[in-house]
Amino acid sequence: MIYTIGYSKWSVEGVRAKINELGVDLLVDVRSTPYGRFYPKFNRPELEKEFGARYRWMGKCLGGKPGPATEEGIEWLIAEHEKGSTLLILCVEMDPRNCHRLIDIGARLLARGLDAIHLIHDGTQRTTNALLQMPARPERIL
């Protein structure tokens, strides 16, 4: 299974609880730059300490800046999924409709038959397929 989460409305403890609840094997950080001044607990060194071997930064091939995720990155996700790993893709953006984890990564996985589940901060979950049919939010809210 492949899940995604935008941490701007989550605590590290909340993300850890979700990882444990869902049986996540790998927390896949897809931020191009894995640092944020507003959320220092989500900086790469902190996440590496918190999650150890369960944390993987993949921003070089799955980050949204300066361009789309690489084919190598998408193939890596598919290979991990096919191994039976449960993945949680992590980015900062609260609304997946405004984030490359849906618009780029999710759409490309869906085209290959993998419909990721996006965890929303209000407790709901939406598939890539369902979210791509909804209008994007006009404003970007972290």
Sequence and secondary structure as in RCSB ss.txt:
>XXXX:A:sequence
MIYTIGYSKWSVEGVRAKINELGVDLLVDVRSTPYGRFYPKFNRPELEKEFGARYRWMGKCLGGKPGPATEEGIE
WLIAEHEKGSTLLILCVEMDPRNCHRLIDIGARLLARGLDAIHLIHDGTQRTTNALLQMPARPERIL
>XXXX:A:secstr
 EEEEEGGG  HHHHHHHHHHHT SEEEE  SS   SS GGGSHHHHHHHHGGGEEE HHHH  SSS   HHHHH
HHHHHHHTT  EEEEES SSGGGSHIIIIIIHHHHTTT   EEE TTS EEEHHHHHTS   SS   
